[in-house]
């Protein structure tokens, strides 16, 4: 495969020399100033019909990583992109079902289970069927959402906005990171219990963002290898919220607090504000290019 790639590079260069002049004149006349791109892609109109576009796609395919790891990575990127699309909030469905029932539908779709106020029975997906009403029901309030080992991502947490959720379990969720925890401010008025144990992408910054949850009473965070200072941050969270009990952290073993933690945490929440910012856009662009 490596020899095949090398053999096509001279063809790409020759192709560019033959047609780049004509394409630039076409672009200047019809498309404006050409963009900075590889020579064999520059200024060709992407109408999906031009033979140049098909050739460019073919050349990009040759530059792809066809190793086993590369193929697995590309497949996983495709799956992640599709999951983000599927988990995006459907505003029409929210208006039809209401915030709580719509959130329950979304949670079951990603592999979670829910409980409603006044009902002690877990409701979970049964193969391809979701055993939930398809019309709005008054006085139906979401109380518990268990998303253990689910595929929930940043986009999927948007469904929690406007709900009456009191207990949220995110145990062993591979896609939960600091950005996701910063988004939980949407349920800060109602959330009382949060479990983020086993979320390997969570760091000290994500735990610090939980200071926005003023009504939180219980926080469980076992097995967070990337949060090396969770004990000290837990003490600071309890200073902000005296009613908070932190589970999974031995606070009595903390003999002293480093000087860097003496002051109240000055978390830069602009870092978390919106994942659709430049960081998210660049990541999505990278994912689309890899696929």
N, C-alpha and C positions, 0 to 999 in steps of 0.2 A: 504493500500500500504506500509506503514511503517513496519507493521508486516511481510509482504512478503519480504521486503528487508532484515530484520533481520534474517529471516529463511533461506535465501540463503547464508548469510555470512559464516556459518559453512561449508556449502557445498563447497564454494569457497576455504576455508582454507584446507579442506580435499583433494580437487582436486589438490591443489598446492603441498601438501606434497607427493602425489602419483606420480606426473609427473615432478616436478621441477628438480629432480636429472637427469632424463633422458634427459630433455630438455637442461640442462646446458651442458651435455656432447655433445649433438648434436650441440649446438651453438659453443662450443669451437672447435669442429672438423670442422665445416662448415661455421660458421658465424663470428668467432672471439670472442672477449671479449663481454659478455652480457652487455646490457644497463641497467641503473638504472630505473626500472619500478616497478609497483605493482607486488607482488609475483606471482599472478595468470596469469600475462602477460609476465613475464620475459623470454626472449630468445626463445620464440616460433617463428618459421618462419612465416612471414605474407605473405603466398602465396595465401590467399583467399580460399583455399580448405581444410585446416586443420580443423578438428572439434574443436580443441582448440581455434582457432581464432573465430569461431562462438560462442563458449561458452563465450569467453572474451567480445565479443560485446554484448552478452546478459546480462552479469554482469554489463557492463557499462550502458546499458539501464536502469537497475534497480536502478542505482545510480543517474539517471537523475532527474531533478525537474519536476514533473508532475502536479504541481499546475497550475492554470489558467495563472498566471503571468509568470511562467516558460515556459509554452507552447508558449505563445505569444512572449516571448523573443527569444526562439529558432526559431520560424517562421520568426521573424524579422531579426535574424542573417542570416538565409538562404537567405532571400530576398536581404539583403545587399551584401552578397558574390556574388550572381548572378548578381546584378547590377554592382558591381565593375568589374566583368568579362566582362559584356556586354559593359561597357564604356571604356574598355582598347583600346588603339590606334591600328588600323589596318593599318600597313605601306603599304601593297599592295593597299589598298583602297586610301590612300593618294597619291600614285604615279599615280593611275588611274584618280582620280577626281581633284587633286590639293588640296592645304591646305585649301583654303577658302570654296570651295564647300563641301569638306569632313567635315569640321567643321560645316557647316550648316546642313548637314545630321545628324550628331551626336547630335546637339542641338535640332532638331525637335524630335529625338527619345526619349529624356528624358523629353519632354513636354514643350520645349521652342519655341520661334519664332524668325525670323531673318529678316533683311532688307539688301539689297545689294546697293552699291553705284549707284546713278542715278535712283533708284526705290523707290517710297514713299509707296509702298504696303507691309504690313506685310505678311510673308509667314509662315504658321504654319501647323502642322499635321492635316490631315482630316481623322479621325478614324484610319484605318490601312494603309492609303496611305500617302506617303511623296511626295508632289508636287514639286519635284526638279529634275533637269537633272541627268542622270546616267552616263554621260560622261563629260570629261573635257571641259570647256568653257573658252576661253581666255578673258581677261579683265572683269572677273566677280569677284568683290571684296566684301568681307563681311564687312559691316559697323556697324551694330547694332545686338547685341544678347541679347534677353530678356529671362532670365531663372527664372522668378518669380515663386516661389512655385514649382520648378521642382525638380527632383531627382538627379541633378548633384552632383558628388562627386569628390574627389581629382583626381582619375584616369581619369575622364571625361574631366577635364580641359586641359589635354595633347593635345586635338584636336585643341586648340587655337594656338599652336606653328606654327609660320611661316605665320599667317594670317595678314590681314590689318585691324583688328578690331579697331574701334574707341570708341564704346560705349558698356559697359557691365553692365547688370542689374542682380544682384544676390539677389534680394529682397525676404525675407521670405524663403530662402533655408535652410532646416533643417540640411543638411550635410556639409554646408560650415563652415570651422573652420580656425584656424590660419595657418595650413599647406596649405590650399587651397589658402589663400591670398598671402602667400609667393611664390606660384607658378606663380603668375600673372606677374612675371618679363619677361615671354616669350613674352608678348605683350607690354612691356614697351616703345618700339619705336613708337607705334601707338596709344595706349589707351589714351583717353582724358577725358572720363566720366566713373565713377564707382559708382554703388549704392549697398551698402551692408546692407541696412536697414532690420531689423528683423532677421538677422543671429545670432541666440541666442548663438551659440558656439564661436563666435568671441570675443577675449579678447584684452587687450592693446597690447600684443605682435604681434597679427596679424595686427593691425592698424599700428604699428611701422614698420612692414615689407613693407608697401606701400611706404616707402621712395625711393624704387628702381624704382618707376614709375615716371621718371623724366619729362615726357611730360603730366602728368595728370593735367587737368585744373579744373575739378569738382569732388568732392567726397561727396556723400550723405550717412549719417550713422545715421538714426533715430532708436530708439528702440534697443539699444545694452546693455542689462542689465549687461553683464559680462565685459564690458569695462568701468570701473569706472573712468579712467583718460583720456578719449578720448578728453576732451577739451584741456588739456595740451599737449597731443601728437599731436593734430591738429596744435597747435602753432609751435611745432617743425617741423612738416611736411612742414608748410608754410615757415619756415626759410630755409629749404633745397630747396623748390620749391616756389618762390615768386608768381608765376602765379596761384597757386592753390587756389581755393575757396572751403571752407568746408561748406556743407549744413547740417542742422539738429543739429548743435552745436552752442550754444550762446557764441561766443568767447569774446564778450564785457562784459559778466558777470564774466569773469575770472579776478579777481582783482590782484592776485599775483601768481607767479609760485613757487611751493615748491622747496627747495634746491636740492632735488633728481632729479629735471627736469631742473636745471640750465644748466647743461652740455648737449652737443648734445647726442642723444640717442646712446648708445653702444649696439645695439641689437646683440645678439649672433645668427647669421644666420646659424651657424652649426646646430642649433636646428631644422631648417626648411629644411636643404639641400635636403634630399631625404626621402620621406615617405616609401620607400622600405628599409629603414634602420632597425636597430634592433627594434625600437619602432613599426614600421608597421608590421614586421614579427611576433613579439610577439603578437600583437593584432589579426592578422589573424590566428595565431595558436590557440589563445584563442577562436576565433569565430568558427573555425573548430571543436575544442573539444566540444564546447557547442552544435553544431548541430549534 
